[in-house]
Amino acid sequence: MNILLDSLPFIRQFQNQIMVIKYGGAAQINPDLKLSFAKDIALLHLLGIKVVIVHGGGRSINEMLDRLEIASEFVDGVRVTSQEAMPVVEMVLSGNINKELCDFLNTNGARAVGISGKDGHLFGAVSESGNYTGKITKVDPSLIYLLLDGGFVPVIAPIAYGESLKHEGFNINADYVACEIAKAINASKIIFLTDIKGVLDQNNKLIPTLDEELFETLKKENVITGGMIPKLQSCFECTKNNVQKAHIIDGRIKHSLLLELFTSGGIGTEIY
């Protein structure tokens, strides 16, 4: 009963607000965590909270590329997508993962619709380094608003349309997509599900709140490395552009979304 009473102020505060959730890691693979996530989304939907999901799929992409003997390359935690890899990346993200996730959410009570940046020209991109890893240049959130107003949960694969008619599309880091979507729709929050407690210090202890100055220091000291770098860069980009708060939470904990949103202490790192 105390837990329910504790959550009431947060439920009132978040009603009718839009939240962007970056879904990935163990929560996307472990069957129990997938079910927990789906039930969390269904509950948020029932409470009148508008949810937009952006998903990745790095592990599944790696497995498929390895099977096809196509090399994978990463720079600062971001995949460098070759022309050979691009059709495989799109097949895995927009086809397999996106539709499987939508089916799972619908089965568990959330009305989900799967799209990518190509649908409704939601977001477009250009190449940063001559490869098929793109930088988002345009976001038109009209389709997202239509889905939200219709009572649906948009589930977005991080594939952009190409600005040039000669280009068939771009793979975008899902953290960056989540950030650009959150900015475009003036989301109140952006939440990243990860496979660690949150942002950790030199002693592997959770940092409850983080500012940009501390982030830069820990990055120079190689405390923050790899895929956490684009996540945090996305967080700070969001909070500088009208998104009130960004959260990095442990997706390995069942119902981590509810614990972060509806309890006083939360469970992860909050970025202002």
Secondary structure as UniProt FT lines:
FT   HELIX           2..14
FT   TURN            15..16
FT   STRAND          18..23
FT   HELIX           25..28
FT   HELIX           31..46
FT   TURN            47..48
FT   STRAND          50..55
FT   HELIX           58..67
FT   TURN            68..69
FT   STRAND          73..75
FT   TURN            76..77
FT   STRAND          78..80
FT   TURN            83..85
FT   HELIX           86..90
FT   HELIX           91..97
FT   HELIX           98..107
FT   TURN            108..109
FT   STRAND          112..116
FT   TURN            117..118
FT   HELIX           119..121
FT   STRAND          123..127
FT   STRAND          133..139
FT   HELIX           142..149
FT   TURN            150..151
FT   STRAND          153..157
FT   STRAND          159..162
FT   TURN            165..166
FT   STRAND          170..171
FT   HELIX           174..184
FT   TURN            185..186
FT   STRAND          189..194
FT   TURN            202..203
FT   STRAND          209..210
FT   HELIX           212..220
FT   TURN            221..222
FT   TURN            226..227
FT   HELIX           228..239
FT   TURN            240..242
FT   STRAND          245..250
FT   TURN            251..252
FT   TURN            254..255
FT   HELIX           256..262
FT   STRAND          269..271
//
